[in-house]
Amino acid sequence: MARSDSMLWFIIGFAQLIIANKAEGGILEFVELMLNITGGSSLVVGLYVLLFFAKHSQEFSDAYSKFEKSELTRDENGSLTITDGDSNVKKGLGIAIPATMTFFAAIVWLATL
């Protein structure tokens, strides 16, 4: 989830930067300045979240179960086992979709400069 959280920060930041680049004149200059500041800050937060969780992923993996849709079942011996309810395809889509959106948002932002 950490990787998709950081990508959501990136998407929000790029959206603010795109809107700021489209604003023109008058009172919108102040709005443009604020959106540029907060958009850039959102990109920095996304980068921090991405790097922080990548650096400390081992500490977090031991602290809690990462199975969001886990099922607790008993096997034939009577012992409890935790099985993951999500498939690898769903996990992959959870990263691929935000990554694709972030990539296209970055391209659109660069095109509006």
C-alpha positions in Angstrom: 0.0 0.0 0.0 2.9 2.4 0.6 3.8 2.5 -3.0 0.3 3.3 -4.2 0.0 5.9 -1.4 3.0 7.7 -2.7 1.6 7.6 -6.2 -1.6 9.2 -5.0 0.5 12.0 -3.6 2.2 12.4 -6.9 -1.1 12.4 -8.8 -2.5 15.1 -6.4 0.7 17.2 -6.8 0.7 17.0 -10.6 -3.0 17.9 -10.7 -2.3 21.0 -8.7 0.6 21.9 -10.9 -1.5 21.4 -14.1 -4.3 23.6 -12.8 -1.7 26.3 -11.7 -0.2 26.3 -15.2 -3.7 26.9 -16.7 -4.6 29.8 -14.5 -4.1 33.3 -16.0 -4.1 36.8 -14.7 -6.0 38.8 -12.1 -6.9 37.2 -8.8 -5.9 33.9 -10.3 -2.2 34.8 -10.0 -2.4 34.3 -6.2 -4.3 31.0 -6.7 -1.6 30.0 -9.3 1.2 30.7 -6.8 -0.6 28.7 -4.0 -1.2 25.8 -6.3 2.4 25.8 -7.5 3.6 25.8 -3.9 1.2 23.1 -2.7 1.6 21.0 -5.8 5.4 21.0 -5.4 5.0 20.2 -1.7 2.7 17.2 -2.6 5.4 15.9 -4.9 7.9 16.1 -2.1 5.6 14.3 0.3 5.0 11.6 -2.3 8.8 11.2 -2.7 9.3 11.1 1.0 6.6 8.4 1.5 8.0 6.3 -1.3 11.6 6.5 0.0 10.7 6.1 3.7 8.6 3.0 3.2 11.1 1.5 0.8 13.9 2.1 3.4 11.9 0.8 6.4 9.8 -1.9 4.6 11.4 -4.7 6.7 10.4 -3.0 10.0 6.8 -2.7 8.8 6.5 -6.1 7.4 7.2 -7.7 10.7 4.8 -5.4 12.6 1.5 -6.3 11.0 -0.2 -8.6 8.5 -0.2 -7.1 5.0 -3.1 -9.2 3.9 -6.0 -6.8 3.6 -8.5 -9.5 2.7 -7.0 -12.3 4.6 -8.9 -15.3 5.8 -8.3 -17.3 8.9 -9.0 -21.0 8.3 -8.3 -24.3 10.0 -6.4 -26.9 8.2 -6.9 -30.7 8.5 -4.6 -30.7 11.6 -6.8 -28.1 13.4 -4.2 -25.3 13.4 -5.1 -21.9 12.2 -3.6 -20.5 9.0 -3.8 -17.1 7.4 -4.4 -17.1 3.6 -4.3 -14.1 1.4 -7.7 -13.3 -0.3 -6.3 -11.1 -3.0 -4.8 -12.5 -6.2 -1.5 -11.3 -7.6 -3.4 -9.7 -10.5 -5.3 -7.4 -8.1 -2.2 -6.5 -6.3 -0.4 -5.7 -9.5 -3.3 -3.6 -10.7 -3.2 -1.7 -7.4 0.3 -0.5 -8.3 0.0 -0.4 -12.1 -3.0 1.9 -12.3 -1.7 4.6 -10.0 1.7 4.4 -11.6 0.2 4.8 -15.1 -1.9 7.8 -13.9 1.2 9.4 -12.4 3.2 8.9 -15.5 0.5 10.5 -17.7 0.0 13.3 -15.2 3.7 14.1 -15.3 3.6 14.2 -19.1 0.6 16.5 -19.2 2.2 18.8 -16.6 5.4 19.0 -18.7 3.3 19.7 -21.8 1.7 22.7 -20.0 4.9 24.4 -19.1 
